[in-house]
Amino acid sequence: TDPKQTIFAVDRAGLNKRLLDILEDMPNVKFFFSHKLTGADFKKRKAWFEVMTSESATGRAREIEIDFDLMIGADGAHSAVRYHMMKFAQLNYRQDYIGTLWCEFHIKPVKVRSDENPNAVFRISPNHLHIWPGKDFMFIAIPSDDGSFTCTLFLPSAQTFALEKNPASIPEFFDKHFPGVTELIPGRELIESFERNPHLPLISVKCSPYHYKSSAVIVGDAAHAMVPFYGQGMNAGLEDVRVLFSILDKHAEAESNSPLDDDDDDAASASASAAAAYGREVALAEYTTNRVPDAHAINDLALQNYVEMRASVLSPKYRLRKWLEEMMSVYLPGLGWQTKYSRVSFENQRYSEVVAQSEHQGEVLVSVFEALVCSPFIVGAVWLWWKQPKWIARTYQTWTEKAIMAAFERL
C-alpha cells in the first residue's frame, strides 16, 4: 500500500471553528450571525435579511436591506441564495432522495493508562474505514483522535420505520446483519442511540447554471449536494472555491492591464465599474462551464459508490475486477493505469475526466479479460483446423445435415 494514499477523517465542527478563527483575523471580513436571507433582486443587486434576535421570538423580526456587487451562496443543500436566484436565472434544478435514512452511533474508547500504546484506546483498527455491508443497507465506523469511532447506520426507510416500532429488536438486527458490532456497542447503547439520534434522509441536488450574470454564484452543497459515500462533498465544495477564485483572479488581472481614460474621474469610475462587472460575468460563466460537468460527475459517483459499498463488495466478480485493477495499477504503472478511487481521492484530476478515463479502462479490462479467457479455445481451434482439416470439414458437414433434417422434421 502506498503510504501517500491515505484518507484522513476531519471533524466537521473542529474544521468550522478553525476556519472561523482564521476569518476573524482577516481585516476585510465581518461576521453577521442570525441573519436570514428573505429576498434578493439580482438585477438591482439588493438583498433583504431578517435579523433574528431574542426579541424576534415574540414578534416579527427586524428586516434590513443591503446593496452588494456579488453574492456568493455557500448556504447548503436547501440554499436560500439558489432559491432566489431561480427567479432570475433560467436554472435547471433536480432534487432526489435515495430512500435511505441514516442514524449515528458511537463506539467508546478503551480506558487505558496514558503511558501505554496510543492505539490501545481503539477497540478496532484506527487505520481503516470499517464497513459492514448488507446488500440493501450498511453500517460504517470511522476513527476519531480520542479513540472513539463515529458510526453510521444507513438503512432503507421501511426497515427504519419497522425498527422504530420495535426498538428492542435492534440488537438482534445487528447480530444478524452486522456481526461483531454488539461486542463493540452494547445492545442497550444501540437502542438508546437509535431512539435519541435523528433518522435523517440523504439528498442529492443537481442544478445548472451556477451563476446569474455578474451578481450571484453558488458553491458547495448549494450547487451540488451529494450523498456521502465517496467522502468528496466538502472536498468538492472547497475545490469550487479554488476554481472560482482562480478564474476571478485571472479575469481581474486581465482588467487591470486594460488602459483607462483618466480625463474624467466620474466617467473613468463608471467605466471601471462596468468593466469589472463585465469581467466578473465572463468569469462566473466560465466557472459554471468548468464546474457543472465535474459536480454532476462526482454526484453520480457518490451514488454509485453506495451500491458498491453495501452490495457490490459481496460479489466475487466485483472483487476479481477490483483485484485486477489494483494489480495493474501497482505492477504496470507505466501504462498510466489507476483505479477510479485513487484518481478521485489522491489526484487533482477533474471529476469528469476521471469518469471518462475510468470508463475507458473498464472497456480495456473487459476486452483483455475476454481475450485471456477465450485465447486457449481460439488457439486450440486453429491448431485442430491446421492438423485435421478434412475431419473438421466432415464434422461440420455432418452437423449441418443433421440440423437441416431436424428442422424439416419439426415442420
Secondary structure, 3 states (H helix, E strand, C coil): CCCCCCCCCCCHHHHHHHHHHHHHCCCCCCCCCCEEEEEEECCCCEEEEEECCCHHHHCCCEEEEEECCCEEECCCCCCHHHHHHCCCCCCEEEEEEEEEEEEEEEECCCCCCCCCCHHHHCCCCCCCCEEEECCCCEEEEEECCCCCEEEEEEEEHHHHHHHHHCHHHHHHHHHHHCCCHHHHCCHHHHHHHHHHCCCEEEEEEEEECCEECCCEEECCHHHHCCCCCCCCHHHHHHHHHHHHHHHHHHHHHHHHCCCCCCCCHHHHHHHHHHHHHHHHHHHHHHHHHHHHHHHHHHHHHHHHHHHHHHCHHHCHHHHHHHHHHHHHHHHCHHHCCCCHHHHHHHCCCCHHHHHHHHHHHHHHHHHHHHHHHHHHHHHHHHHHHHHCHHHHHHHHHHHHHHHHHHHHHHC
